[in-house]
Amino acid sequence: MESHYEFKDGSLIIGMPRELDHHQASQLRMEADLLIEAYHVKKLVFDFTNTEFMDSSGIGVIIGRCKNMHCYGGNVEAKNLSDRLKKIFVVSGLHNVVDAV
């Protein structure tokens, strides 16, 4: 499964792929940045419902989008994190920059 994008209540919701590795990361990065800029997104939500694996490339995508959103005065959330992904968020420090809901 690839990423999917949805606009809802002024937020951009990104349905993350099953495996977020370097193959998926570059496309996700490019598409998300285009949508954030084109639609002046103020809230970005990463939905990890279907994600089973994420490597350092995926972490980089999230950190980069956080920096972009903070420059625009927006915020970033992550939802539906599995226990495995919660551990990745803590170990990588993502839990300090992304609100997990």
MOPAC internal coordinates of N, CA, C and O (Angstrom, degrees):
PM7 1SCF
backbone

  N    0.0000 0     0.00 0     0.00 0    0    0    0
  C    1.4503 1     0.00 0     0.00 0    1    0    0
  C    1.5208 1   109.46 1     0.00 0    2    1    0
  O    1.2310 1   120.98 1   -42.80 1    3    2    1
  N    1.2886 1   115.72 1   137.20 1    3    2    1
  C    1.4517 1   120.32 1   177.09 1    5    3    2
  C    1.5219 1   109.41 1   -98.51 1    6    5    3
  O    1.2310 1   121.14 1    -4.96 1    7    6    5
  N    1.3072 1   115.42 1   175.04 1    7    6    5
  C    1.4582 1   121.68 1   179.62 1    9    7    6
  C    1.5229 1   110.07 1   -66.12 1   10    9    7
  O    1.2310 1   121.02 1   -29.45 1   11   10    9
  N    1.3141 1   115.65 1   150.55 1   11   10    9
  C    1.4578 1   120.05 1   170.99 1   13   11   10
  C    1.5260 1   108.11 1  -134.47 1   14   13   11
  O    1.2310 1   121.29 1   -25.27 1   15   14   13
  N    1.3220 1   115.14 1   154.73 1   15   14   13
  C    1.4538 1   121.74 1  -171.81 1   17   15   14
  C    1.5187 1   109.01 1  -125.37 1   18   17   15
  O    1.2310 1   121.29 1   -38.97 1   19   18   17
  N    1.3279 1   115.14 1   141.03 1   19   18   17
  C    1.4520 1   120.86 1  -179.08 1   21   19   18
  C    1.5287 1   108.76 1  -145.22 1   22   21   19
  O    1.2310 1   120.82 1   -42.72 1   23   22   21
  N    1.3247 1   116.04 1   137.28 1   23   22   21
  C    1.4577 1   121.05 1   173.55 1   25   23   22
  C    1.5176 1   107.45 1  -102.13 1   26   25   23
  O    1.2310 1   121.34 1   -53.00 1   27   26   25
  N    1.3367 1   115.04 1   127.00 1   27   26   25
  C    1.4581 1   119.20 1  -178.52 1   29   27   26
  C    1.5202 1   108.54 1  -147.63 1   30   29   27
  O    1.2310 1   120.52 1   -56.29 1   31   30   29
  N    1.3204 1   116.62 1   123.71 1   31   30   29
  C    1.4675 1   122.46 1   177.45 1   33   31   30
  C    1.5231 1   112.09 1    52.25 1   34   33   31
  O    1.2310 1   119.93 1  -137.83 1   35   34   33
  N    1.3212 1   117.73 1    42.17 1   35   34   33
  C    1.4526 1   122.17 1   177.93 1   37   35   34
  C    1.5113 1   115.18 1    78.70 1   38   37   35
  O    1.2310 1   120.28 1  -174.38 1   39   38   37
  N    1.3221 1   117.06 1     5.62 1   39   38   37
  C    1.4626 1   121.45 1   179.98 1   41   39   38
  C    1.5210 1   110.48 1  -111.04 1   42   41   39
  O    1.2310 1   121.20 1   -29.76 1   43   42   41
  N    1.3098 1   115.31 1   150.24 1   43   42   41
  C    1.4553 1   121.19 1   170.73 1   45   43   42
  C    1.5213 1   106.73 1   -99.91 1   46   45   43
  O    1.2310 1   121.08 1   -61.18 1   47   46   45
  N    1.3277 1   115.54 1   118.82 1   47   46   45
  C    1.4576 1   121.18 1   178.50 1   49   47   46
  C    1.5244 1   107.65 1  -105.90 1   50   49   47
  O    1.2310 1   121.39 1   -56.36 1   51   50   49
  N    1.3208 1   114.95 1   123.64 1   51   50   49
  C    1.4626 1   120.54 1   179.53 1   53   51   50
  C    1.5155 1   108.24 1  -107.97 1   54   53   51
  O    1.2310 1   120.82 1   -66.13 1   55   54   53
  N    1.3180 1   116.03 1   113.87 1   55   54   53
  C    1.4583 1   121.54 1   173.76 1   57   55   54
  C    1.5208 1   107.62 1   -78.42 1   58   57   55
  O    1.2310 1   120.96 1   -68.42 1   59   58   57
  N    1.3076 1   115.77 1   111.58 1   59   58   57
  C    1.4589 1   121.11 1  -173.87 1   61   59   58
  C    1.5266 1   110.80 1   -74.51 1   62   61   59
  O    1.2310 1   120.88 1   -30.03 1   63   62   61
  N    1.3415 1   115.92 1   149.97 1   63   62   61
  C    1.4673 1   119.67 1  -178.80 1   65   63   62
  C    1.5247 1   111.89 1   -71.24 1   66   65   63
  O    1.2310 1   120.67 1   -12.83 1   67   66   65
  N    1.3237 1   116.32 1   167.17 1   67   66   65
  C    1.4635 1   121.66 1   179.17 1   69   67   66
  C    1.5151 1   110.91 1   -60.09 1   70   69   67
  O    1.2310 1   120.64 1   137.17 1   71   70   69
  N    1.3255 1   116.38 1   -42.83 1   71   70   69
  C    1.4580 1   121.53 1   177.21 1   73   71   70
  C    1.5209 1   108.84 1  -122.41 1   74   73   71
  O    1.2310 1   120.64 1   -63.35 1   75   74   73
  N    1.3081 1   116.37 1   116.65 1   75   74   73
  C    1.4571 1   121.38 1   179.06 1   77   75   74
  C    1.5268 1   107.96 1  -102.49 1   78   77   75
  O    1.2310 1   121.58 1   -91.35 1   79   78   77
  N    1.3218 1   114.58 1    88.65 1   79   78   77
  C    1.4584 1   121.50 1  -179.76 1   81   79   78
  C    1.5245 1   108.73 1  -122.11 1   82   81   79
  O    1.2310 1   120.23 1     9.38 1   83   82   81
  N    1.3226 1   117.16 1  -170.62 1   83   82   81
  C    1.4644 1   120.08 1  -175.49 1   85   83   82
  C    1.5231 1   112.73 1   -62.55 1   86   85   83
  O    1.2310 1   119.87 1   154.61 1   87   86   85
  N    1.3298 1   117.86 1   -25.39 1   87   86   85
  C    1.4696 1   120.17 1   178.47 1   89   87   86
  C    1.5285 1   111.13 1   -67.88 1   90   89   87
  O    1.2310 1   120.75 1   138.71 1   91   90   89
  N    1.3212 1   116.17 1   -41.29 1   91   90   89
  C    1.4666 1   121.18 1  -178.80 1   93   91   90
  C    1.5250 1   112.60 1   -84.77 1   94   93   91
  O    1.2310 1   120.57 1   151.48 1   95   94   93
  N    1.3308 1   116.52 1   -28.52 1   95   94   93
  C    1.4629 1   121.12 1  -170.73 1   97   95   94
  C    1.5239 1   113.44 1   -61.76 1   98   97   95
  O    1.2310 1   119.69 1   135.11 1   99   98   97
  N    1.3097 1   118.19 1   -44.89 1   99   98   97
  C    1.4690 1   119.17 1  -175.63 1  101   99   98
  C    1.5254 1   111.88 1   -65.18 1  102  101   99
  O    1.2310 1   120.03 1   138.99 1  103  102  101
  N    1.3215 1   117.55 1   -41.01 1  103  102  101
  C    1.4677 1   120.23 1   178.44 1  105  103  102
  C    1.5229 1   110.64 1   -67.47 1  106  105  103
  O    1.2310 1   120.42 1   135.88 1  107  106  105
  N    1.3165 1   116.79 1   -44.12 1  107  106  105
  C    1.4579 1   121.26 1   179.20 1  109  107  106
  C    1.5201 1   110.80 1   -60.23 1  110  109  107
  O    1.2310 1   120.47 1   135.99 1  111  110  109
  N    1.3117 1   116.71 1   -44.01 1  111  110  109
  C    1.4681 1   122.56 1   179.28 1  113  111  110
  C    1.5354 1   110.25 1   -57.89 1  114  113  111
  O    1.2310 1   120.84 1   130.36 1  115  114  113
  N    1.3159 1   116.00 1   -49.64 1  115  114  113
  C    1.4560 1   120.93 1  -177.10 1  117  115  114
  C    1.5352 1   111.35 1   -64.35 1  118  117  115
  O    1.2310 1   120.43 1   131.69 1  119  118  117
  N    1.3181 1   116.78 1   -48.31 1  119  118  117
  C    1.4639 1   120.52 1  -177.62 1  121  119  118
  C    1.5270 1   111.47 1   -64.76 1  122  121  119
  O    1.2310 1   120.34 1   136.73 1  123  122  121
  N    1.3171 1   116.95 1   -43.27 1  123  122  121
  C    1.4657 1   120.05 1  -179.19 1  125  123  122
  C    1.5256 1   110.80 1   -63.24 1  126  125  123
  O    1.2310 1   120.16 1   135.39 1  127  126  125
  N    1.3202 1   117.30 1   -44.61 1  127  126  125
  C    1.4686 1   119.89 1  -179.97 1  129  127  126
  C    1.5186 1   111.75 1   -62.05 1  130  129  127
  O    1.2310 1   120.20 1   139.52 1  131  130  129
  N    1.3225 1   117.21 1   -40.48 1  131  130  129
  C    1.4684 1   120.20 1   178.08 1  133  131  130
  C    1.5240 1   111.31 1   -62.34 1  134  133  131
  O    1.2310 1   120.38 1   135.17 1  135  134  133
  N    1.3212 1   116.87 1   -44.83 1  135  134  133
  C    1.4617 1   120.69 1  -179.13 1  137  135  134
  C    1.5295 1   111.89 1   -68.43 1  138  137  135
  O    1.2310 1   120.24 1   139.07 1  139  138  137
  N    1.3144 1   117.14 1   -40.93 1  139  138  137
  C    1.4655 1   120.83 1   179.42 1  141  139  138
  C    1.5223 1   110.33 1   -60.19 1  142  141  139
  O    1.2310 1   120.65 1   134.98 1  143  142  141
  N    1.3153 1   116.36 1   -45.02 1  143  142  141
  C    1.4631 1   120.25 1  -178.70 1  145  143  142
  C    1.5242 1   111.97 1   -72.37 1  146  145  143
  O    1.2310 1   120.34 1   136.05 1  147  146  145
  N    1.3223 1   116.95 1   -43.95 1  147  146  145
  C    1.4642 1   120.58 1  -176.35 1  149  147  146
  C    1.5260 1   112.44 1   -64.93 1  150  149  147
  O    1.2310 1   120.23 1   143.16 1  151  150  149
  N    1.3217 1   117.17 1   -36.84 1  151  150  149
  C    1.4622 1   121.20 1  -175.01 1  153  151  150
  C    1.5208 1   113.52 1  -107.08 1  154  153  151
  O    1.2310 1   120.21 1  -172.09 1  155  154  153
  N    1.3291 1   117.20 1     7.91 1  155  154  153
  C    1.4710 1   122.15 1   177.60 1  157  155  154
  C    1.5335 1   110.88 1    49.46 1  158  157  155
  O    1.2310 1   121.45 1  -127.81 1  159  158  157
  N    1.3009 1   114.82 1    52.19 1  159  158  157
  C    1.4625 1   122.35 1  -177.04 1  161  159  158
  C    1.5239 1   110.09 1   -66.50 1  162  161  159
  O    1.2310 1   120.64 1   -45.96 1  163  162  161
  N    1.3164 1   116.38 1   134.04 1  163  162  161
  C    1.4680 1   121.88 1   177.80 1  165  163  162
  C    1.5237 1   112.25 1  -108.17 1  166  165  163
  O    1.2310 1   120.60 1   164.17 1  167  166  165
  N    1.3240 1   116.45 1   -15.83 1  167  166  165
  C    1.4658 1   120.13 1   177.48 1  169  167  166
  C    1.5192 1   108.35 1  -136.67 1  170  169  167
  O    1.2310 1   121.43 1   -55.57 1  171  170  169
  N    1.3161 1   114.88 1   124.43 1  171  170  169
  C    1.4572 1   122.07 1   179.97 1  173  171  170
  C    1.5230 1   108.00 1  -115.23 1  174  173  171
  O    1.2310 1   121.00 1   -52.02 1  175  174  173
  N    1.3259 1   115.68 1   127.98 1  175  174  173
  C    1.4641 1   120.93 1  -178.81 1  177  175  174
  C    1.5225 1   108.63 1  -121.20 1  178  177  175
  O    1.2310 1   120.90 1   -58.42 1  179  178  177
  N    1.3235 1   115.88 1   121.58 1  179  178  177
  C    1.4602 1   121.75 1   173.22 1  181  179  178
  C    1.5262 1   107.21 1   -93.23 1  182  181  179
  O    1.2310 1   120.50 1   -59.37 1  183  182  181
  N    1.3313 1   116.64 1   120.63 1  183  182  181
  C    1.4642 1   121.78 1   179.33 1  185  183  182
  C    1.5272 1   108.53 1  -103.75 1  186  185  183
  O    1.2310 1   120.79 1   -67.93 1  187  186  185
  N    1.3269 1   116.10 1   112.07 1  187  186  185
  C    1.4591 1   122.75 1  -175.87 1  189  187  186
  C    1.5321 1   113.10 1   -97.90 1  190  189  187
  O    1.2310 1   119.88 1  -156.42 1  191  190  189
  N    1.3176 1   117.84 1    23.58 1  191  190  189
  C    1.4591 1   121.49 1  -177.33 1  193  191  190
  C    1.5232 1   112.43 1   -51.21 1  194  193  191
  O    1.2310 1   119.84 1   135.11 1  195  194  193
  N    1.3195 1   117.91 1   -44.89 1  195  194  193
  C    1.4611 1   121.74 1  -174.04 1  197  195  194
  C    1.5292 1   114.03 1  -100.50 1  198  197  195
  O    1.2310 1   119.85 1  -176.47 1  199  198  197
  N    1.3196 1   117.89 1     3.53 1  199  198  197
  C    1.4646 1   121.08 1  -174.17 1  201  199  198
  C    1.5195 1   111.03 1   -83.77 1  202  201  199
  O    1.2310 1   121.35 1   -53.28 1  203  202  201
  N    1.3261 1   115.02 1   126.72 1  203  202  201
  C    1.4589 1   121.74 1   178.92 1  205  203  202
  C    1.5255 1   112.47 1  -109.91 1  206  205  203
  O    1.2310 1   120.49 1   158.01 1  207  206  205
  N    1.3404 1   116.66 1   -21.99 1  207  206  205
  C    1.4591 1   120.54 1  -174.81 1  209  207  206
  C    1.5267 1   109.44 1  -144.76 1  210  209  207
  O    1.2310 1   120.84 1   -40.68 1  211  210  209
  N    1.3262 1   115.99 1   139.32 1  211  210  209
  C    1.4614 1   121.25 1   174.01 1  213  211  210
  C    1.5184 1   108.22 1  -145.90 1  214  213  211
  O    1.2310 1   120.63 1   -51.36 1  215  214  213
  N    1.3357 1   116.40 1   128.64 1  215  214  213
  C    1.4628 1   119.87 1   177.34 1  217  215  214
  C    1.5239 1   109.66 1  -105.70 1  218  217  215
  O    1.2310 1   120.67 1    10.57 1  219  218  217
  N    1.3248 1   116.32 1  -169.43 1  219  218  217
  C    1.4637 1   120.64 1  -175.96 1  221  219  218
  C    1.5289 1   112.66 1   -62.74 1  222  221  219
  O    1.2310 1   119.99 1   152.87 1  223  222  221
  N    1.3183 1   117.62 1   -27.13 1  223  222  221
  C    1.4687 1   120.19 1   176.15 1  225  223  222
  C    1.5182 1   110.83 1   -64.10 1  226  225  223
  O    1.2310 1   120.64 1   140.09 1  227  226  225
  N    1.3127 1   116.38 1   -39.91 1  227  226  225
  C    1.4596 1   121.19 1   177.35 1  229  227  226
  C    1.5130 1   111.70 1   -66.20 1  230  229  227
  O    1.2310 1   120.75 1   139.13 1  231  230  229
  N    1.3195 1   116.16 1   -40.87 1  231  230  229
  C    1.4612 1   120.60 1   176.30 1  233  231  230
  C    1.5244 1   109.55 1   -60.14 1  234  233  231
  O    1.2310 1   120.59 1   137.34 1  235  234  233
  N    1.3263 1   116.48 1   -42.66 1  235  234  233
  C    1.4637 1   121.28 1   178.71 1  237  235  234
  C    1.5207 1   112.71 1   -61.54 1  238  237  235
  O    1.2310 1   120.41 1   140.75 1  239  238  237
  N    1.3234 1   116.82 1   -39.25 1  239  238  237
  C    1.4704 1   120.63 1   177.48 1  241  239  238
  C    1.5222 1   109.99 1   -60.65 1  242  241  239
  O    1.2310 1   120.42 1   134.42 1  243  242  241
  N    1.2990 1   116.81 1   -45.58 1  243  242  241
  C    1.4665 1   120.57 1  -177.86 1  245  243  242
  C    1.5246 1   110.60 1   -66.48 1  246  245  243
  O    1.2310 1   119.99 1   133.85 1  247  246  245
  N    1.3174 1   117.62 1   -46.15 1  247  246  245
  C    1.4668 1   120.83 1   179.46 1  249  247  246
  C    1.5263 1   110.76 1   -60.63 1  250  249  247
  O    1.2310 1   120.29 1   136.44 1  251  250  249
  N    1.3159 1   117.05 1   -43.56 1  251  250  249
  C    1.4637 1   120.32 1   179.43 1  253  251  250
  C    1.5122 1   112.81 1   -62.71 1  254  253  251
  O    1.2310 1   120.17 1   139.39 1  255  254  253
  N    1.3319 1   117.28 1   -40.61 1  255  254  253
  C    1.4607 1   120.02 1   178.75 1  257  255  254
  C    1.5216 1   110.33 1   -69.50 1  258  257  255
  O    1.2310 1   119.96 1   146.52 1  259  258  257
  N    1.3232 1   117.69 1   -33.48 1  259  258  257
  C    1.4687 1   120.42 1   175.65 1  261  259  258
  C    1.5196 1   110.66 1   -61.67 1  262  261  259
  O    1.2310 1   120.35 1   134.23 1  263  262  261
  N    1.3145 1   116.94 1   -45.77 1  263  262  261
  C    1.4668 1   120.74 1   178.67 1  265  263  262
  C    1.5182 1   110.62 1   -60.20 1  266  265  263
  O    1.2310 1   120.46 1   135.40 1  267  266  265
  N    1.3359 1   116.72 1   -44.60 1  267  266  265
  C    1.4668 1   120.05 1   179.13 1  269  267  266
  C    1.5253 1   111.27 1   -62.39 1  270  269  267
  O    1.2310 1   120.60 1   135.14 1  271  270  269
  N    1.3178 1   116.46 1   -44.86 1  271  270  269
  C    1.4576 1   120.02 1  -177.97 1  273  271  270
  C    1.5199 1   111.20 1   -65.67 1  274  273  271
  O    1.2310 1   119.78 1   141.00 1  275  274  273
  N    1.3200 1   118.02 1   -39.00 1  275  274  273
  C    1.4620 1   120.37 1   179.36 1  277  275  274
  C    1.5273 1   110.68 1   -66.87 1  278  277  275
  O    1.2310 1   120.01 1   147.34 1  279  278  277
  N    1.3327 1   117.58 1   -32.66 1  279  278  277
  C    1.4703 1   120.83 1   175.83 1  281  279  278
  C    1.5261 1   111.15 1   -64.76 1  282  281  279
  O    1.2310 1   120.46 1   147.09 1  283  282  281
  N    1.3286 1   116.73 1   -32.91 1  283  282  281
  C    1.4629 1   121.94 1   179.82 1  285  283  282
  C    1.5271 1   112.28 1   -89.25 1  286  285  283
  O    1.2310 1   120.26 1  -178.35 1  287  286  285
  N    1.3339 1   117.11 1     1.65 1  287  286  285
  C    1.4560 1   120.54 1  -179.26 1  289  287  286
  C    1.5153 1   113.03 1    79.87 1  290  289  287
  O    1.2310 1   120.07 1  -160.57 1  291  290  289
  N    1.3276 1   117.48 1    19.43 1  291  290  289
  C    1.4573 1   121.37 1  -179.24 1  293  291  290
  C    1.5123 1   112.12 1  -101.81 1  294  293  291
  O    1.2310 1   121.53 1     1.21 1  295  294  293
  N    1.3353 1   114.68 1  -178.79 1  295  294  293
  C    1.4564 1   118.97 1   177.63 1  297  295  294
  C    1.5261 1   110.46 1  -133.51 1  298  297  295
  O    1.2310 1   121.57 1   -14.29 1  299  298  297
  N    1.3287 1   114.60 1   165.71 1  299  298  297
  C    1.4569 1   121.65 1  -174.92 1  301  299  298
  C    1.5189 1   109.22 1  -128.52 1  302  301  299
  O    1.2310 1   121.12 1   -42.32 1  303  302  301
  N    1.3332 1   115.46 1   137.68 1  303  302  301
  C    1.4519 1   121.93 1   176.59 1  305  303  302
  C    1.5231 1   109.56 1  -127.84 1  306  305  303
  O    1.2310 1   121.01 1   -24.95 1  307  306  305
  N    1.3100 1   115.67 1   155.05 1  307  306  305
  C    1.4571 1   122.48 1   171.67 1  309  307  306
  C    1.5235 1   107.21 1  -125.57 1  310  309  307
  O    1.2310 1   120.90 1   -45.11 1  311  310  309
  N    1.3176 1   115.88 1   134.89 1  311  310  309
  C    1.4611 1   118.15 1   179.55 1  313  311  310
  C    1.5246 1   109.99 1  -131.70 1  314  313  311
  O    1.2310 1   121.87 1   -19.92 1  315  314  313
  N    1.3112 1   114.03 1   160.08 1  315  314  313
  C    1.4625 1   123.12 1   178.44 1  317  315  314
  C    1.5241 1   112.72 1    60.08 1  318  317  315
  O    1.2310 1   120.97 1  -134.71 1  319  318  317
  N    1.3322 1   115.74 1    45.29 1  319  318  317
  C    1.4596 1   121.06 1   177.19 1  321  319  318
  C    1.5295 1   110.12 1   -80.02 1  322  321  319
  O    1.2310 1   120.80 1   -49.66 1  323  322  321
  N    1.3129 1   116.08 1   130.34 1  323  322  321
  C    1.4652 1   120.25 1   173.23 1  325  323  322
  C    1.5325 1   107.91 1   -72.94 1  326  325  323
  O    1.2310 1   120.36 1   -11.27 1  327  326  325
  N    1.3177 1   116.91 1   168.73 1  327  326  325
  C    1.4690 1   120.33 1   177.55 1  329  327  326
  C    1.5253 1   110.70 1   -59.41 1  330  329  327
  O    1.2310 1   120.61 1   141.47 1  331  330  329
  N    1.3111 1   116.43 1   -38.53 1  331  330  329
  C    1.4666 1   120.82 1   179.18 1  333  331  330
  C    1.5290 1   111.33 1   -62.70 1  334  333  331
  O    1.2310 1   120.69 1   135.29 1  335  334  333
  N    1.3330 1   116.28 1   -44.71 1  335  334  333
  C    1.4623 1   119.94 1   179.52 1  337  335  334
  C    1.5249 1   111.87 1   -69.88 1  338  337  335
  O    1.2310 1   120.06 1   147.11 1  339  338  337
  N    1.3186 1   117.50 1   -32.89 1  339  338  337
  C    1.4682 1   120.07 1   175.32 1  341  339  338
  C    1.5214 1   110.17 1   -60.03 1  342  341  339
  O    1.2310 1   120.47 1   138.63 1  343  342  341
  N    1.3287 1   116.70 1   -41.37 1  343  342  341
  C    1.4622 1   120.55 1   177.85 1  345  343  342
  C    1.5231 1   110.94 1   -63.09 1  346  345  343
  O    1.2310 1   120.48 1   138.16 1  347  346  345
  N    1.3277 1   116.69 1   -41.84 1  347  346  345
  C    1.4722 1   120.52 1   177.68 1  349  347  346
  C    1.5186 1   110.06 1   -61.60 1  350  349  347
  O    1.2310 1   120.06 1   139.04 1  351  350  349
  N    1.3158 1   117.48 1   -40.96 1  351  350  349
  C    1.4652 1   121.22 1   179.27 1  353  351  350
  C    1.5281 1   110.98 1   -62.30 1  354  353  351
  O    1.2310 1   120.45 1   138.93 1  355  354  353
  N    1.3153 1   116.75 1   -41.07 1  355  354  353
  C    1.4616 1   120.05 1  -178.89 1  357  355  354
  C    1.5242 1   110.96 1   -70.91 1  358  357  355
  O    1.2310 1   120.27 1   131.44 1  359  358  357
  N    1.3245 1   117.09 1   -48.56 1  359  358  357
  C    1.4682 1   121.20 1  -177.53 1  361  359  358
  C    1.5283 1   111.34 1   -62.56 1  362  361  359
  O    1.2310 1   120.54 1   141.55 1  363  362  361
  N    1.3307 1   116.58 1   -38.45 1  363  362  361
  C    1.4717 1   120.39 1  -177.68 1  365  363  362
  C    1.5248 1   113.09 1   -82.81 1  366  365  363
  O    1.2310 1   119.93 1   165.74 1  367  366  365
  N    1.3241 1   117.74 1   -14.26 1  367  366  365
  C    1.4588 1   121.10 1  -177.19 1  369  367  366
  C    1.5222 1   113.47 1    88.73 1  370  369  367
  O    1.2310 1   119.91 1  -178.49 1  371  370  369
  N    1.3286 1   117.78 1     1.51 1  371  370  369
  C    1.4621 1   120.21 1   179.08 1  373  371  370
  C    1.5302 1   112.42 1   -58.67 1  374  373  371
  O    1.2310 1   120.65 1   149.84 1  375  374  373
  N    1.3289 1   116.36 1   -30.16 1  375  374  373
  C    1.4707 1   119.43 1  -178.63 1  377  375  374
  C    1.5262 1   111.40 1   -63.34 1  378  377  375
  O    1.2310 1   120.10 1   163.99 1  379  378  377
  N    1.3377 1   117.41 1   -16.01 1  379  378  377
  C    1.4683 1   120.60 1   177.97 1  381  379  378
  C    1.5182 1   113.32 1   -84.58 1  382  381  379
  O    1.2310 1   119.88 1   162.89 1  383  382  381
  N    1.3254 1   117.83 1   -17.11 1  383  382  381
  C    1.4721 1   120.60 1  -176.34 1  385  383  382
  C    1.5222 1   113.19 1  -119.80 1  386  385  383
  O    1.2310 1   120.15 1   167.70 1  387  386  385
  N    1.3230 1   117.32 1   -12.30 1  387  386  385
  C    1.4550 1   121.59 1  -179.00 1  389  387  386
  C    1.5276 1   108.34 1  -122.73 1  390  389  387
  O    1.2310 1   120.74 1   -48.81 1  391  390  389
  N    1.3227 1   116.20 1   131.19 1  391  390  389
  C    1.4646 1   120.53 1   175.98 1  393  391  390
  C    1.5190 1   109.15 1   -78.92 1  394  393  391
  O    1.2310 1   119.89 1   -62.81 1  395  394  393
  N    1.3183 1   117.82 1   117.19 1  395  394  393
  C    1.4651 1   122.18 1   176.83 1  397  395  394
  C    1.5223 1   108.31 1   -89.15 1  398  397  395
  O    1.2310 1   120.88 1   -57.73 1  399  398  397
  N    1.3213 1   115.91 1   122.27 1  399  398  397
  C    1.4718 1   120.75 1  -179.42 1  401  399  398
  C    1.5028 1   110.67 1  -117.14 1  402  401  399
  O    1.2310 1   120.10 1   180.00 1  403  402  401

